[in-house]
């Protein structure tokens, strides 16, 4: 049953103020002195300091807490290539999530571009504005090229959430699923259906976690990806099997894990029954998964089943990743978000799932109990503790791998500061939002 009507969704975006975000000043501008400090002549002092030492931009501007959410609107989740203007509500929504979950400010940048190289040049030119870049809803394979080039040529974190967010969250769920089933990563037979941005990144991330390439079978709309198959781009070549092992129905026999990022109804109950005795099934097609939770459980009651939906257990939701990964990266002035930082985020999420769940989280989901097991392998997205677990892990990994330009000497104090920071942010925002509601 839908939680809202079309009319309610449109009214949410239109009334009482159009859109979902507003830029507001955080310093007074009431008196003559205020005006002189905010602009001329007082602003010149901050400009001179930054000119003498560019690192002080983090002290005298909002750059170090500002992320650019950039799209060309070519692959908007569930909507396809609708263009940058129609994609803007999604990008504004991303800004709401960054602010709500991690107190990160966002400018959404919706670009009408003619080529990946044009997008790259525009984003590179904006480096003085932002502390990080979140690429969003850009189609594959262009998104891979764009991210690779921007990461090489920019000195701030560049992160394509459609790729890595899904990879981190599902990777955390896979770690815990292995613990429950008693399987080792290196022994898993993994089938991935969907070779777009998310599917490709998940496959690569699972290899980082220990899955063997020989045991990873990836399908696109034309079937199994294997060496020698006509029309493969270099990104698919990297994940190609050594030969054609057959159809999905044939390959999935005995598989320990199925990851779907494709279309609804693609995975049958007979396929589920042919998998390992306790299979892991992450059916992520949006909004309707490759197989529904009830259908999967009917086929094999022991399966560990996850989807992108909030109305069933084990929701794989990117909001458990990107705000916190960026928060940790920004707080240590990281020059990039590397594999170690992503793995640290996944490990922290996996560890949190084993902790007792707070009452406030249970109440938010209308349940009386949640405990680590088949139907709870990853923390709920609304679990406020994700902030204190994931962010420090990411920051520490950045420091350990040498991509941090600043250090955090006391992680326990940092966790307390994070909690207080987000609480104060919510306290500031709440009356502001309420003023529009009334």
N, C-alpha and C positions, 0 to 999 in steps of 0.2 A: 504494500500500500504506500502510495506517495506521501511524503511528509509535507508537501506544499502543492499548490496549484500553479499553473502558468501565470495567472494574474498576480498571485502573491510574489512570485519570483520577479516579475517585471516591476511591481510596486516597490519591492525592496531596493531595486537599482535606481528607481526614479524619484521616490518620495522620502523625506521632504526635500533633500538636497540631491541633485543628480550625481550618480556615480557612488563609489564606495570610499573614496579617500579625499582628504583635504590637506593642504600644506599650511601649517600655522607657525608663527614665530615663537621662540622660546625665551626671548629677551624683551624687556620693556621698550616701548617706543612712544613715550607719553610727553616727556619734557624735552626742552631744547638740548640738554646734556645727553639724554637718551639718543636723540637723533644724531648728535655729533659722534657718539660712540658707535652707533650702528652703521653709520655711513661716513660721510666726509665731515671732519678730517680724521676722526679716531680710527677708522678702518685701515688707514695707511700704516699704522703701527703693526697690525697683524700681517699685512702684506709684506712689510719689510722683514719681519721675522721669518716668514716662509721663504722669501727670496734668499735670505742668508742661509737658511737651513730647511730644505723641503720637508724633512721629517716632522717639523712643527705644525704642518697642516693638520696633523691628527689632534693637535691641542687647540688650534684657533679656528677650525671649521668643523662641519659635521661629516666630512668625507669618510673618516674611519668607521662611521656607523651607517654608511649609505651604500646600498646595493642597487645596481641597475638591472631591472628585469627586462630582458631584451628578446623580442620575437619578430619574425616576419609573417607569422600567422599561417604557415604552410602545413602544420600538423597539429592542430588544436585537438586536445583529447576528446574523442567521441564525435568530433565535428569535422575533422579533416582540414582541407586547405580553404579556409574561409577568409584569409587575408588579414593584414595587421589591424585594420579598423574594427572588424567584427571580433577580433581576438582581444581587444583592449579590456573588456569586462573581466576576462580571465586573468590578465596581467594585474589589473587593479586588485582582484581577489588575492593574487599571490602576495601583493603588498600588505593586505590585511593580515594574512597568515604570518608573514615575517614579523610584523609589528606585534601581533597578539601573542605569539609563542616565544619570541626572542628579543623584543624591543629593538628591532632593526628597521631603519627607515628605508623607503624604496621610492625610486622614480621608475615608472614603467615606460619603456622605450619601444614603440611600435613602429617598425620600419618598413616602408614600401621600397624594396630594393629589387634590382634586376639580376643580381648574381651573389653567390656566397662571398666572393672577394670584395664586393661593394659593402656588404654587411660587415665584414672583417675590418675594412678601413674605417668605417663610421665608428665602430665600437672602440677600436684602438685609439681614435682621436679623442674619445671621451674619458680616457684613463685619469686625467687630472680631476675629474668630477667624482669618481666612485672609489670606494674601498674594495669593491668586488663586483663581479658580473655573474648574474644568473641567466643563462640561456634557457629559453623556454619555447616549446611547441614549434620546433624547426624540424623539417622532415629529414629522414635519412635517405641517402648517405651523406647529404650535404652537412648535416649537423656534426658528423664526426670530423670532417675536414675543418669546419669552422672552429670547433673547440680546440682541436690540435694546434691550429695556427695561432689562435689567440693566446693559448697557454704558453706557447713558445715566445710570443712577441710582446706580451704584457707582463708587468711586474706586480700584478694583483691577482687574487684568486678568480679563476674562470671555471664555472661549474654548470654543466648542462643537466638540470635536474631530471628531465625525462629519462636520461640514461642512468645517472649514478644514484639518484634518490631511490628509484625502484630497486636497484642492485643492492644498496646498503640495507634497506628494510627487509627485502626477501632473503638476503644473505644472513641476516640475524636470525630470521625464522628458520632457515635451513640449518644453521648451527645447532639450534635447540632441537630441531626435529631429529637430527642425527643422534643427539644425546638420548632422546626418548626411544628411538628405534634401535640404538646400539650400533648403528652403522658408522663407518669412517668415511670422511670426505673422499679419500683416494679410491674407495671401493664403489662409490655411487655410480649408477647408470642414470644419466640425466637427459631428459628429452625437453627441448625448448621449441615451442612453436610460435613464430613471430620474430622476424629478423630485422625489425626496425630499431629505433634508438634504444628503447628499454630492453628488448630481448638481447640485443648484441652486448650491451653493457652488463646485463645480468650474467650472461654466459662467461664473459671475460672475468667478472668478479668472482664467480664460482671457481674458475681456474686459479685465481689468486688464493682462494680459501683452501685449495687442495684437490679439487675435482681434477681427474686426469682427462686430458684432451681426447684421448682415444675412447673415453666413456661418455663424451658429450655429443649428442645428436641434435642438430639444429635444422628446423624446417622453416621455409618461407612459403609464399603462396604457390610456388611451383614444386614443392616437395622437399625432400632431404637435400641439404647442402653438402656436396661432396666434390672432391678434386676432379677436375676435368669436365664438370658440368658447365654447359654453355651459359655465358652471360653473367658470371659472378664478378662483383666488384672486389676490390682488395680487402675490404672489411669482412666480407663473407668468406673470402679465400682463407683468412686467418683462422676461421672456425670450421672449415670444411673437414668432413670425414675423409678417410683414405679411399673409400669407394661407395657405391650406392648400395645401401643395406635394405632398401625397399620403402614401402609406404609407412605412414604413421601407425597404422594398425599392426604392421609387422614389427616395426622398430620398438614400439612401446612395450612389447612383451618382456616381462621381467624387470622393467624400469623401476628404479627406486624413487624417482622424482619426475613430475611433469610440471613445467612452467609454461603457462599460456598467456601470450600477449597478442592475441589474434582476433578471432570472431566467436560469437556465441554458438553453443551447440556442437562444437568441433570434437569434443571428447565424449565418447559414448560410455555407457555403463559397462559394456562388454570389454572395452579397452581398459577401464579401471580394474575390472576383475582379472585381467591378464597381467597386471603389473605385479610388483613385489608384494609379499604378504601384508606389510604395513607401508603402503606408499605415501609419499608426500605429493600433494596436488595443490599447486598455486594457480588457480584459474583466474587470470587478471583482466580478461577482456571487459571493457567498460561500455555501457553499464551492466550488460548481461554477460556472465562468465561463460567459458567454454563448456562447463558443466556446472549445474547449480549445486549448492551445498547439500540439499536433501537428496538429490540424485546420486552424488558421490558417496554419501554415507549409506544410502540404500545398497549401492553396489558393493561397498566394502566398509562396514561400520568401524573398522580399525584405522582407516585412512586419516592422515593429518591434512585437513582441508583448509585452504585460505583463499580469499578473494579480495577485490578492492572495495567491497561493500561493507557498510557499517552495521548492517542488520544481521550479519552472521559472524561466527567466531573467526579469529585470526585475520583481521583486516590489515592488508598490506597498504599502508597509506604514507605517501611521501612526506606528509607534514611531520612525521616522526623523525625526519632526517634533515631536510635542507635548512630550516631555520637554525637548528642547533649546530650543524656543520659550519655554516657561515658565522655564527656567533663565536665559536671557538677560533675560527680562522682570523676573524677581524680583531679579536681581543689580543692576539699575539702578533698582529701585523704580518700575517703569513703572505708570502709572495705567490703561493699556489695552494691548491687542495690536492694532495698527492694520495697515492694508494694506501699508504700507512694511515693517513687520517681517516679515510673511508673505512678501512678495516677496524680501526679503533672505535668508530661510531657503531659499527655493526656488533662488535664484541660487547660494547657497553649496553646496547639495547638487549642483546641476548642475556646478559647478566641480570638486568633489571627485571626481566620476565620471571625470574626465580624468587624475587622478593615478595613478601606479603603485599597485597594490593590495598591501597588506602580506601577508606570509606567514601571519600569524596569522588573517587573514580568509579566505585561501584554504583553510587547514587547517580552519577552522570549517565550511566548506561542502563540504569534500572534493573540491576541484578544484585543478589545478596552475597555472591561468592565468585571469585576468580582465583584459580591457582594453576601453577605451572603444570602443563600436561598437553594432551592431544588437541584440546580446544583452546589452549592459551599458550602459544609458543612465542608471541611477541607482545610487548606492552601495548595497551590501548593508546591511541593517539592523544586522548585527552588526559592521560596520566601526567600530572604536572612535574613529576620527578624526572621525566626524560631530560628536562633542562639540566638538572644537576648531575646526571650520569653521563650524558653524551657530550655536552660542551667541554667539560674539563678533559675528557678522554681525547677529543679532537685537538684541543690546545696543546696537551702534553705530547701528542704524536707529532705535531708541527714543530715543537721545540726539540724533540728527540731526533728529528730527521733534518734539522738545520734549515727549515724554510721559514721559521719565525724570526721576526726582527725585534721582538720584545719578549720579555720573560715574565712568567707568573711565579713568584717565589713561594707562595703559600696557597696550595690548591684547596685546602679546607676553607680558608678565608674567601677564596674565589667563589666556591660553591655558595657560600652565604651571600656574597655580593650579587651573584646571579639571581638568586631567589628574591632578594630585596629589590633588585633592579626591575625585574618583570612585574613584581607586585606593585611598585610605585608607578610603573608605566600603565598598568590596568587602572589604578586609582585616578590617574590623570585623564585617561581616555573615557572612562565610564560616564562622568558628568557631562563631558563634551558630547558624547553620542546621545545621552538622555535629553540634552537641550534641544536636539533636533526632533526627537520623538514626541516632545511636548510642544 
